[in-house]
């Protein structure tokens, strides 16, 4: 009986440092595992500023790292599942806030206008504190979704965001 070799990911040569923004080489290191899978990779760069005490959508103003199927439009918060791309998807959201001692912040996910989940964290003194949100979700063609953010630092704060979505099954 043949066995498959183990999958090795790493070592990571570009690990994010606090205050450096969301950067990592892990997508390049796992690209050989996903091949031509459907999905999208988006980066919100430059960082988006969020007013204190206000919930606002994350708009994808930065470069579309990979969106050959047209999930997103630059500067628009809502992403749409393209025709013929229904399936089970792995979502990976990463966000890093500028520093704010004693403050907390949250990022929420909405699917077809319905609140699904959120993650809340302390922002902390140093830039780079943030959120990692990873989950599986079944999507139908024509579905739409968005992420929103909130922070209560008492001042405006920047959030660097990265979103990766990859088809893992039908």
C-alpha positions in Angstrom: 0.0 0.0 0.0 1.4 3.3 -1.1 1.6 6.1 1.5 1.6 9.8 0.8 4.5 11.8 2.1 3.8 14.2 5.0 2.8 17.7 4.2 5.4 20.2 5.6 4.6 23.9 5.8 7.4 26.2 6.8 9.8 27.4 8.0 8.2 30.8 7.7 10.7 33.4 6.6 8.4 36.5 6.8 6.7 36.2 10.1 4.7 39.3 11.0 6.3 41.5 13.6 4.1 43.8 15.8 3.4 47.0 13.9 4.5 45.6 10.6 1.1 45.2 9.1 -0.3 41.9 8.0 2.4 40.1 6.0 3.4 36.5 5.9 4.8 34.1 3.4 2.5 31.2 4.3 0.2 31.7 1.3 3.2 31.2 -1.0 4.3 28.2 1.0 1.0 26.4 0.7 0.2 27.4 -2.8 1.3 24.0 -4.0 -1.3 22.4 -1.8 -4.3 24.3 -3.2 -3.3 24.3 -6.9 -6.1 25.9 -9.0 -8.7 26.0 -6.3 -11.4 28.7 -6.5 -11.4 31.6 -4.2 -10.0 35.1 -3.5 -7.2 36.8 -1.6 -7.7 40.4 -0.7 -5.6 43.0 1.3 -6.9 46.2 2.7 -3.9 48.5 2.1 -3.3 51.1 3.1 -5.0 50.5 6.5 -8.6 51.5 6.9 -9.3 54.0 9.7 -12.2 53.3 12.1 -13.8 55.9 14.3 -14.1 55.1 18.0 -17.4 53.7 19.0 -18.7 53.2 15.5 -19.3 49.9 13.6 -18.2 50.2 10.0 -17.7 47.8 7.1 -14.2 46.8 6.0 -13.8 48.0 2.4 -11.2 46.2 0.3 -9.4 49.3 -0.9 -6.0 47.7 -1.5 -4.6 45.3 -4.0 -6.5 42.2 -4.9 -3.7 39.7 -4.5 -5.7 37.1 -6.3 -9.3 37.4 -7.6 -9.5 35.9 -11.1 -13.2 35.0 -10.7 -14.4 38.5 -9.7 -15.5 38.0 -6.1 -14.6 41.6 -5.1 -14.5 45.1 -6.3 -11.8 47.5 -5.0 -13.3 49.9 -2.5 -16.5 47.8 -1.9 -17.2 46.0 1.3 -19.6 43.3 0.0 -18.1 40.2 -1.8 -20.3 38.1 -4.1 -20.0 34.4 -4.9 -19.6 34.2 -8.7 -21.9 32.1 -10.9 -20.9 28.5 -10.9 -18.7 28.8 -7.7 -21.0 27.3 -5.1 -19.3 25.1 -2.5 -17.7 24.7 0.9 -15.1 27.4 1.5 -12.4 28.0 4.1 -12.3 31.6 5.3 -9.2 33.1 6.9 -9.3 36.7 8.1 -6.4 38.5 9.7 -6.5 42.0 11.1 -4.0 44.1 13.0 -4.9 47.4 14.8 -2.7 50.3 15.6 -1.9 50.4 19.3 -4.4 51.6 21.9 -3.8 50.7 25.6 -6.9 49.4 27.3 -9.1 49.4 24.3 -11.0 46.5 22.7 -12.0 45.8 19.2 -14.1 43.3 17.2 -14.5 42.0 13.7 -17.9 40.5 12.6 -18.9 38.4 9.7 -22.3 38.7 7.9 -23.6 36.3 5.3 -26.5 37.5 3.1 -27.1 40.4 5.6 -27.4 37.9 8.6 -24.9 38.3 11.5 -23.0 35.0 11.8 -20.1 35.5 14.2 -17.5 37.9 15.6 -14.2 37.9 17.5 -13.2 40.5 20.1 -9.7 41.2 21.4 -7.8 43.8 23.4 -5.9 46.1 21.1 -3.0 46.6 23.6 -0.2 49.1 23.8 1.8 48.2 20.8 0.6 48.1 17.2 -0.1 44.7 15.8 -2.7 43.3 18.2 -5.6 42.0 16.3 -7.8 39.2 15.1 -7.5 35.9 13.4 -10.8 34.4 12.3 -10.8 31.1 10.5 -14.0 29.1 9.6 -15.7 26.9 7.0 -18.9 28.1 5.3 -21.1 26.7 2.5 -21.8 29.3 -0.1 -24.2 29.3 -3.0 -23.7 31.2 -6.3 -25.1 34.7 -5.8 -24.6 34.7 -2.0 -22.9 37.8 -0.6 -21.0 38.5 2.6 -19.0 41.2 4.4 -16.9 41.9 7.4 -17.3 44.9 9.8 -15.2 46.2 12.6 -15.6 48.2 15.8 -13.1 49.7 18.3 -13.6 51.7 21.5 -10.2 53.3 22.1 -11.5 56.9 22.3 -9.7 57.9 19.1 -9.5 56.8 15.5 -7.5 53.6 14.9 -6.2 51.9 11.8 -6.9 48.3 10.9 -4.8 46.4 8.4 -6.8 43.5 7.0 -6.2 40.4 4.8 -8.9 37.9 3.7 -8.3 34.6 2.0 -11.1 32.3 0.8 -10.4 28.9 -0.7 -12.8 26.2 -2.0 -12.3 23.0 0.0 -15.3 21.0 -1.3 -18.6 20.9 -3.2 
